[in-house]
Amino acid sequence: MGIRRYFTINEELKLFANSGLAHNFILNSNSSIEKRADFTVTEAEELNDYKVFNSFILGIGGNYKNKYSFLINYYIKKSYRIDSDKELDANGTISFILSYKLF
């Protein structure tokens, strides 16, 4: 869920800014997580111990001729919790998305 505000530059180009809250959950419960430098988890611990988690997102992007789009998202808070003792923080993660509209 979120909000997006468009800024029309001309007929072909629109820029936008957005923010939102992503409600995430794990679909594949048979996968395992690898060891990380700041977060130690054994290979035997499975993702079915994970709980639902939320991410707070800020982003900017653009739309060209209503066909091509790009988006850069910055995740202010992104964390994964295995149980009450273990949590992995991925705060400050950035994603870059390119898209093309077929129809």
N, CA, C and O atoms as a GROMACS GRO file, in nm:
protein
  412
    1MET      N    1   0.084  -0.116   0.000
    1MET     CA    2   0.000   0.000   0.000
    1MET      C    3   0.089   0.123   0.000
    1MET      O    4   0.194   0.126   0.064
    2GLY      N    5   0.045   0.223  -0.072
    2GLY     CA    6   0.126   0.343  -0.075
    2GLY      C    7   0.059   0.454  -0.153
    2GLY      O    8  -0.056   0.443  -0.196
    3ILE      N    9   0.134   0.561  -0.170
    3ILE     CA   10   0.085   0.674  -0.248
    3ILE      C   11   0.190   0.709  -0.354
    3ILE      O   12   0.309   0.688  -0.335
    4ARG      N   13   0.142   0.762  -0.465
    4ARG     CA   14   0.231   0.804  -0.574
    4ARG      C   15   0.181   0.937  -0.627
    4ARG      O   16   0.061   0.954  -0.649
    5ARG      N   17   0.271   1.030  -0.647
    5ARG     CA   18   0.238   1.163  -0.700
    5ARG      C   19   0.312   1.182  -0.831
    5ARG      O   20   0.434   1.175  -0.837
    6TYR      N   21   0.234   1.206  -0.940
    6TYR     CA   22   0.290   1.227  -1.072
    6TYR      C   23   0.315   1.375  -1.097
    6TYR      O   24   0.239   1.461  -1.053
    7PHE      N   25   0.424   1.404  -1.168
    7PHE     CA   26   0.458   1.539  -1.212
    7PHE      C   27   0.475   1.534  -1.363
    7PHE      O   28   0.568   1.472  -1.413
    8THR      N   29   0.384   1.599  -1.437
    8THR     CA   30   0.387   1.595  -1.583
    8THR      C   31   0.489   1.697  -1.634
    8THR      O   32   0.477   1.817  -1.610
    9ILE      N   33   0.589   1.646  -1.705
    9ILE     CA   34   0.692   1.731  -1.764
    9ILE      C   35   0.646   1.778  -1.901
    9ILE      O   36   0.652   1.897  -1.932
   10ASN      N   37   0.600   1.685  -1.984
   10ASN     CA   38   0.538   1.715  -2.113
   10ASN      C   39   0.445   1.599  -2.148
   10ASN      O   40   0.423   1.512  -2.063
   11GLU      N   41   0.391   1.595  -2.269
   11GLU     CA   42   0.295   1.490  -2.305
   11GLU      C   43   0.356   1.350  -2.302
   11GLU      O   44   0.284   1.252  -2.279
   12GLU      N   45   0.485   1.339  -2.324
   12GLU     CA   46   0.548   1.209  -2.331
   12GLU      C   47   0.615   1.164  -2.201
   12GLU      O   48   0.636   1.044  -2.182
   13LEU      N   49   0.648   1.256  -2.112
   13LEU     CA   50   0.726   1.223  -1.993
   13LEU      C   51   0.656   1.267  -1.865
   13LEU      O   52   0.616   1.382  -1.850
   14LYS      N   53   0.641   1.170  -1.774
   14LYS     CA   54   0.588   1.199  -1.641
   14LYS      C   55   0.686   1.143  -1.538
   14LYS      O   56   0.732   1.030  -1.551
   15LEU      N   57   0.717   1.223  -1.438
   15LEU     CA   58   0.800   1.177  -1.327
   15LEU      C   59   0.708   1.155  -1.207
   15LEU      O   60   0.599   1.213  -1.200
   16PHE      N   61   0.751   1.072  -1.112
   16PHE     CA   62   0.669   1.049  -0.995
   16PHE      C   63   0.756   1.021  -0.873
   16PHE      O   64   0.872   0.981  -0.884
   17ALA      N   65   0.697   1.043  -0.758
   17ALA     CA   66   0.756   1.009  -0.628
   17ALA      C   67   0.654   0.924  -0.554
   17ALA      O   68   0.534   0.949  -0.562
   18ASN      N   69   0.703   0.825  -0.484
   18ASN     CA   70   0.610   0.738  -0.412
   18ASN      C   71   0.668   0.696  -0.277
   18ASN      O   72   0.788   0.700  -0.254
   19SER      N   73   0.578   0.656  -0.189
   19SER     CA   74   0.617   0.597  -0.062
   19SER      C   75   0.512   0.492  -0.028
   19SER      O   76   0.398   0.499  -0.074
   20GLY      N   77   0.552   0.395   0.053
   20GLY     CA   78   0.456   0.290   0.083
   20GLY      C   79   0.504   0.195   0.190
   20GLY      O   80   0.616   0.204   0.240
   21LEU      N   81   0.415   0.105   0.223
   21LEU     CA   82   0.440  -0.001   0.318
   21LEU      C   83   0.414  -0.133   0.247
   21LEU      O   84   0.304  -0.157   0.197
   22ALA      N   85   0.515  -0.219   0.242
   22ALA     CA   86   0.500  -0.351   0.181
   22ALA      C   87   0.482  -0.454   0.291
   22ALA      O   88   0.561  -0.460   0.385
   23HIS      N   89   0.380  -0.535   0.279
   23HIS     CA   90   0.352  -0.642   0.373
   23HIS      C   91   0.400  -0.772   0.308
   23HIS      O   92   0.337  -0.822   0.215
   24ASN      N   93   0.512  -0.826   0.356
   24ASN     CA   94   0.580  -0.938   0.292
   24ASN      C   95   0.562  -1.067   0.371
   24ASN      O   96   0.546  -1.065   0.493
   25PHE      N   97   0.566  -1.178   0.300
   25PHE     CA   98   0.566  -1.309   0.364
   25PHE      C   99   0.639  -1.408   0.275
   25PHE      O  100   0.651  -1.385   0.155
   26ILE      N  101   0.686  -1.517   0.333
   26ILE     CA  102   0.765  -1.617   0.262
   26ILE      C  103   0.671  -1.720   0.197
   26ILE      O  104   0.584  -1.776   0.264
   27LEU      N  105   0.688  -1.743   0.066
   27LEU     CA  106   0.606  -1.842  -0.003
   27LEU      C  107   0.669  -1.981  -0.003
   27LEU      O  108   0.598  -2.081   0.005
   28ASN      N  109   0.803  -1.988  -0.012
   28ASN     CA  110   0.872  -2.116  -0.021
   28ASN      C  111   0.927  -2.153   0.116
   28ASN      O  112   1.027  -2.097   0.160
   29SER      N  113   0.863  -2.246   0.184
   29SER     CA  114   0.905  -2.281   0.320
   29SER      C  115   1.012  -2.389   0.321
   29SER      O  116   1.057  -2.428   0.429
   30ASN      N  117   1.053  -2.440   0.206
   30ASN     CA  118   1.154  -2.546   0.201
   30ASN      C  119   1.296  -2.492   0.177
   30ASN      O  120   1.391  -2.570   0.177
   31SER      N  121   1.310  -2.362   0.158
   31SER     CA  122   1.442  -2.303   0.134
   31SER      C  123   1.515  -2.283   0.266
   31SER      O  124   1.454  -2.280   0.372
   32SER      N  125   1.646  -2.269   0.257
   32SER     CA  126   1.724  -2.238   0.376
   32SER      C  127   1.801  -2.109   0.351
   32SER      O  128   1.822  -2.070   0.237
   33ILE      N  129   1.843  -2.045   0.458
   33ILE     CA  130   1.916  -1.920   0.448
   33ILE      C  131   2.064  -1.946   0.468
   33ILE      O  132   2.102  -2.031   0.548
   34GLU      N  133   2.149  -1.873   0.396
   34GLU     CA  134   2.293  -1.893   0.408
   34GLU      C  135   2.349  -1.812   0.524
   34GLU      O  136   2.285  -1.719   0.574
   35LYS      N  137   2.470  -1.849   0.566
   35LYS     CA  138   2.536  -1.774   0.674
   35LYS      C  139   2.579  -1.638   0.621
   35LYS      O  140   2.622  -1.625   0.507
   36ARG      N  141   2.567  -1.537   0.706
   36ARG     CA  142   2.610  -1.402   0.672
   36ARG      C  143   2.706  -1.355   0.779
   36ARG      O  144   2.709  -1.410   0.889
   37ALA      N  145   2.784  -1.254   0.746
   37ALA     CA  146   2.884  -1.204   0.841
   37ALA      C  147   2.820  -1.152   0.969
   37ALA      O  148   2.872  -1.176   1.078
   38ASP      N  149   2.708  -1.080   0.956
   38ASP     CA  150   2.646  -1.021   1.074
   38ASP      C  151   2.527  -1.099   1.126
   38ASP      O  152   2.462  -1.056   1.222
   39PHE      N  153   2.498  -1.213   1.066
   39PHE     CA  154   2.378  -1.288   1.103
   39PHE      C  155   2.406  -1.436   1.080
   39PHE      O  156   2.414  -1.480   0.965
   40THR      N  157   2.420  -1.513   1.184
   40THR     CA  158   2.457  -1.654   1.170
   40THR      C  159   2.333  -1.742   1.183
   40THR      O  160   2.263  -1.740   1.285
   41VAL      N  161   2.309  -1.819   1.079
   41VAL     CA  162   2.198  -1.914   1.078
   41VAL      C  163   2.251  -2.043   1.020
   41VAL      O  164   2.319  -2.040   0.917
   42THR      N  165   2.223  -2.155   1.081
   42THR     CA  166   2.270  -2.283   1.028
   42THR      C  167   2.189  -2.321   0.906
   42THR      O  168   2.077  -2.274   0.888
   43GLU      N  169   2.246  -2.405   0.822
   43GLU     CA  170   2.178  -2.447   0.699
   43GLU      C  171   2.050  -2.525   0.729
   43GLU      O  172   1.960  -2.530   0.644
   44ALA      N  173   2.039  -2.585   0.844
   44ALA     CA  174   1.923  -2.668   0.876
   44ALA      C  175   1.799  -2.587   0.913
   44ALA      O  176   1.688  -2.639   0.908
   45GLU      N  177   1.817  -2.461   0.950
   45GLU     CA  178   1.702  -2.379   0.987
   45GLU      C  179   1.626  -2.339   0.861
   45GLU      O  180   1.685  -2.281   0.769
   46GLU      N  181   1.499  -2.369   0.855
   46GLU     CA  182   1.421  -2.344   0.735
   46GLU      C  183   1.339  -2.218   0.749
   46GLU      O  184   1.317  -2.167   0.859
   47LEU      N  185   1.294  -2.167   0.634
   47LEU     CA  186   1.219  -2.043   0.631
   47LEU      C  187   1.078  -2.055   0.687
   47LEU      O  188   1.012  -1.953   0.708
   48ASN      N  189   1.029  -2.176   0.712
   48ASN     CA  190   0.895  -2.187   0.766
   48ASN      C  191   0.886  -2.136   0.909
   48ASN      O  192   0.776  -2.126   0.963
   49ASP      N  193   1.000  -2.102   0.972
   49ASP     CA  194   1.000  -2.040   1.104
   49ASP      C  195   0.982  -1.889   1.093
   49ASP      O  196   0.966  -1.822   1.195
   50TYR      N  197   0.986  -1.834   0.971
   50TYR     CA  198   0.976  -1.690   0.952
   50TYR      C  199   0.835  -1.641   0.980
   50TYR      O  200   0.737  -1.713   0.960
   51LYS      N  201   0.828  -1.520   1.025
   51LYS     CA  202   0.700  -1.452   1.044
   51LYS      C  203   0.683  -1.351   0.931
   51LYS      O  204   0.777  -1.325   0.856
   52VAL      N  205   0.564  -1.296   0.920
   52VAL     CA  206   0.538  -1.190   0.823
   52VAL      C  207   0.617  -1.066   0.865
   52VAL      O  208   0.632  -1.039   0.985
   53PHE      N  209   0.667  -0.990   0.769
   53PHE     CA  210   0.741  -0.869   0.800
   53PHE      C  211   0.699  -0.755   0.708
   53PHE      O  212   0.642  -0.778   0.602
   54ASN      N  213   0.726  -0.633   0.749
   54ASN     CA  214   0.689  -0.514   0.673
   54ASN      C  215   0.813  -0.439   0.629
   54ASN      O  216   0.917  -0.446   0.694
   55SER      N  217   0.801  -0.367   0.518
   55SER     CA  218   0.909  -0.282   0.467
   55SER      C  219   0.852  -0.144   0.440
   55SER      O  220   0.741  -0.131   0.388
   56PHE      N  221   0.927  -0.039   0.475
   56PHE     CA  222   0.890   0.098   0.445
   56PHE      C  223   0.973   0.145   0.326
   56PHE      O  224   1.096   0.131   0.327
   57ILE      N  225   0.906   0.200   0.224
   57ILE     CA  226   0.970   0.227   0.095
   57ILE      C  227   0.951   0.373   0.054
   57ILE      O  228   0.843   0.430   0.072
   58LEU      N  229   1.058   0.434  -0.001
   58LEU     CA  230   1.052   0.562  -0.069
   58LEU      C  231   1.105   0.540  -0.210
   58LEU      O  232   1.201   0.465  -0.228
   59GLY      N  233   1.045   0.605  -0.310
   59GLY     CA  234   1.093   0.584  -0.446
   59GLY      C  235   1.068   0.702  -0.537
   59GLY      O  236   0.983   0.787  -0.512
   60ILE      N  237   1.146   0.704  -0.645
   60ILE     CA  238   1.127   0.802  -0.753
   60ILE      C  239   1.135   0.727  -0.884
   60ILE      O  240   1.199   0.622  -0.894
   61GLY      N  241   1.069   0.782  -0.985
   61GLY     CA  242   1.071   0.714  -1.113
   61GLY      C  243   1.011   0.800  -1.222
   61GLY      O  244   0.983   0.919  -1.203
   62GLY      N  245   0.991   0.738  -1.337
   62GLY     CA  246   0.936   0.809  -1.450
   62GLY      C  247   0.865   0.716  -1.546
   62GLY      O  248   0.884   0.594  -1.543
   63ASN      N  249   0.784   0.777  -1.631
   63ASN     CA  250   0.708   0.704  -1.732
   63ASN      C  251   0.722   0.781  -1.862
   63ASN      O  252   0.695   0.901  -1.868
   64TYR      N  253   0.766   0.710  -1.970
   64TYR     CA  254   0.787   0.772  -2.100
   64TYR      C  255   0.690   0.713  -2.200
   64TYR      O  256   0.691   0.592  -2.222
   65LYS      N  257   0.606   0.796  -2.261
   65LYS     CA  258   0.508   0.758  -2.362
   65LYS      C  259   0.413   0.647  -2.313
   65LYS      O  260   0.362   0.570  -2.394
   66ASN      N  261   0.389   0.639  -2.184
   66ASN     CA  262   0.303   0.536  -2.125
   66ASN      C  263   0.342   0.395  -2.165
   66ASN      O  264   0.259   0.304  -2.159
   67LYS      N  265   0.467   0.374  -2.207
   67LYS     CA  266   0.518   0.242  -2.245
   67LYS      C  267   0.638   0.200  -2.161
   67LYS      O  268   0.646   0.085  -2.118
   68TYR      N  269   0.730   0.292  -2.138
   68TYR     CA  270   0.854   0.262  -2.068
   68TYR      C  271   0.851   0.325  -1.929
   68TYR      O  272   0.809   0.440  -1.913
   69SER      N  273   0.895   0.251  -1.829
   69SER     CA  274   0.898   0.304  -1.693
   69SER      C  275   1.027   0.264  -1.624
   69SER      O  276   1.086   0.160  -1.656
   70PHE      N  277   1.070   0.346  -1.531
   70PHE     CA  278   1.183   0.312  -1.445
   70PHE      C  279   1.148   0.357  -1.304
   70PHE      O  280   1.072   0.452  -1.285
   71LEU      N  281   1.203   0.288  -1.207
   71LEU     CA  282   1.174   0.317  -1.068
   71LEU      C  283   1.295   0.281  -0.983
   71LEU      O  284   1.356   0.176  -1.001
   72ILE      N  285   1.329   0.369  -0.890
   72ILE     CA  286   1.434   0.342  -0.792
   72ILE      C  287   1.367   0.348  -0.654
   72ILE      O  288   1.314   0.451  -0.614
   73ASN      N  289   1.371   0.236  -0.584
   73ASN     CA  290   1.313   0.229  -0.450
   73ASN      C  291   1.424   0.221  -0.346
   73ASN      O  292   1.526   0.156  -0.366
   74TYR      N  293   1.402   0.290  -0.236
   74TYR     CA  294   1.492   0.284  -0.121
   74TYR      C  295   1.412   0.230  -0.003
   74TYR      O  296   1.312   0.290   0.038
   75TYR      N  297   1.456   0.117   0.050
   75TYR     CA  298   1.386   0.053   0.162
   75TYR      C  299   1.443   0.108   0.292
   75TYR      O  300   1.554   0.074   0.332
   76ILE      N  301   1.367   0.194   0.360
   76ILE     CA  302   1.410   0.254   0.484
   76ILE      C  303   1.423   0.147   0.592
   76ILE      O  304   1.522   0.143   0.665
   77LYS      N  305   1.324   0.062   0.601
   77LYS     CA  306   1.327  -0.046   0.700
   77LYS      C  307   1.288  -0.175   0.630
   77LYS      O  308   1.182  -0.183   0.570
   78LYS      N  309   1.375  -0.274   0.637
   78LYS     CA  310   1.346  -0.403   0.578
   78LYS      C  311   1.413  -0.507   0.667
   78LYS      O  312   1.536  -0.512   0.676
   79SER      N  313   1.333  -0.589   0.734
   79SER     CA  314   1.391  -0.686   0.826
   79SER      C  315   1.319  -0.819   0.815
   79SER      O  316   1.200  -0.825   0.783
   80TYR      N  317   1.392  -0.924   0.842
   80TYR     CA  318   1.340  -1.060   0.841
   80TYR      C  319   1.357  -1.117   0.981
   80TYR      O  320   1.467  -1.110   1.036
   81ARG      N  321   1.254  -1.171   1.039
   81ARG     CA  322   1.263  -1.228   1.173
   81ARG      C  323   1.240  -1.378   1.164
   81ARG      O  324   1.139  -1.424   1.111
   82ILE      N  325   1.337  -1.455   1.217
   82ILE     CA  326   1.323  -1.600   1.220
   82ILE      C  327   1.251  -1.643   1.346
   82ILE      O  328   1.153  -1.718   1.339
   83ASP      N  329   1.296  -1.598   1.458
   83ASP     CA  330   1.227  -1.622   1.584
   83ASP      C  331   1.257  -1.504   1.675
   83ASP      O  332   1.310  -1.403   1.630
   84SER      N  333   1.223  -1.515   1.802
   84SER     CA  334   1.241  -1.401   1.890
   84SER      C  335   1.388  -1.366   1.914
   84SER      O  336   1.418  -1.258   1.965
   85ASP      N  337   1.481  -1.457   1.880
   85ASP     CA  338   1.623  -1.433   1.904
   85ASP      C  339   1.700  -1.384   1.782
   85ASP      O  340   1.805  -1.322   1.798
   86LYS      N  341   1.650  -1.409   1.660
   86LYS     CA  342   1.727  -1.382   1.539
   86LYS      C  343   1.650  -1.293   1.444
   86LYS      O  344   1.533  -1.318   1.414
   87GLU      N  345   1.717  -1.189   1.399
   87GLU     CA  346   1.657  -1.097   1.304
   87GLU      C  347   1.766  -1.046   1.210
   87GLU      O  348   1.877  -1.013   1.254
   88LEU      N  349   1.735  -1.039   1.080
   88LEU     CA  350   1.828  -0.988   0.979
   88LEU      C  351   1.775  -0.854   0.929
   88LEU      O  352   1.664  -0.846   0.878
   89ASP      N  353   1.853  -0.750   0.944
   89ASP     CA  354   1.814  -0.618   0.896
   89ASP      C  355   1.881  -0.591   0.762
   89ASP      O  356   2.002  -0.607   0.748
   90ALA      N  357   1.802  -0.550   0.665
   90ALA     CA  358   1.852  -0.511   0.534
   90ALA      C  359   1.816  -0.365   0.509
   90ALA      O  360   1.779  -0.328   0.398
   91ASN      N  361   1.826  -0.284   0.612
   91ASN     CA  362   1.791  -0.143   0.601
   91ASN      C  363   1.884  -0.075   0.501
   91ASN      O  364   2.003  -0.106   0.493
   92GLY      N  365   1.829   0.019   0.424
   92GLY     CA  366   1.909   0.090   0.326
   92GLY      C  367   1.922   0.018   0.193
   92GLY      O  368   2.005   0.057   0.111
   93THR      N  369   1.844  -0.086   0.169
   93THR     CA  370   1.848  -0.160   0.043
   93THR      C  371   1.787  -0.075  -0.068
   93THR      O  372   1.688  -0.005  -0.047
   94ILE      N  373   1.847  -0.083  -0.187
   94ILE     CA  374   1.799  -0.008  -0.304
   94ILE      C  375   1.763  -0.106  -0.414
   94ILE      O  376   1.835  -0.202  -0.438
   95SER      N  377   1.650  -0.081  -0.481
   95SER     CA  378   1.613  -0.162  -0.597
   95SER      C  379   1.593  -0.070  -0.716
   95SER      O  380   1.550   0.044  -0.702
   96PHE      N  381   1.625  -0.122  -0.835
   96PHE     CA  382   1.609  -0.049  -0.960
   96PHE      C  383   1.522  -0.134  -1.052
   96PHE      O  384   1.556  -0.249  -1.079
   97ILE      N  385   1.412  -0.079  -1.100
   97ILE     CA  386   1.315  -0.155  -1.179
   97ILE      C  387   1.293  -0.086  -1.313
   97ILE      O  388   1.265   0.034  -1.318
   98LEU      N  389   1.307  -0.162  -1.421
   98LEU     CA  390   1.273  -0.117  -1.556
   98LEU      C  391   1.153  -0.196  -1.604
   98LEU      O  392   1.144  -0.316  -1.577
   99SER      N  393   1.061  -0.131  -1.674
   99SER     CA  394   0.944  -0.205  -1.724
   99SER      C  395   0.903  -0.152  -1.861
   99SER      O  396   0.933  -0.039  -1.899
  100TYR      N  397   0.832  -0.240  -1.934
  100TYR     CA  398   0.780  -0.208  -2.065
  100TYR      C  399   0.635  -0.257  -2.069
  100TYR      O  400   0.608  -0.372  -2.036
  101LYS      N  401   0.544  -0.171  -2.109
  101LYS     CA  402   0.401  -0.204  -2.114
  101LYS      C  403   0.368  -0.264  -2.251
  101LYS      O  404   0.387  -0.199  -2.353
  102LEU      N  405   0.318  -0.389  -2.252
  102LEU     CA  406   0.286  -0.457  -2.377
  102LEU      C  407   0.153  -0.412  -2.437
  102LEU      O  408   0.144  -0.393  -2.558
  103PHE      N  409   0.053  -0.394  -2.356
  103PHE     CA  410  -0.082  -0.363  -2.407
  103PHE      C  411  -0.129  -0.229  -2.359
  103PHE      O  412  -0.240  -0.187  -2.391
   0.00000   0.00000   0.00000
